[in-house]
Amino acid sequence: MDTELAQRLERLESHVANLQRQFEELNQVIIEQAKSLRKLQANQQRLADTVETTELDRIKSTNAKPPHYQ
């Protein structure tokens, strides 16, 4: 009975060690994805700002100023 209990305990310890390793690997994946997401969000914000600025410049250039402003 003691050997059976020792084998079960050994299997459980092995499973726990495997789960801990998987947890650490998944945690690293999540950390890398968070970094990538922050970079993508920053790039998207820069692009949105550029498009907004370009669009405002286009609107300003197509609207003629009234004669009393010239």
Residue pairs with C-beta under 8 A, 6 or more apart in sequence:
none
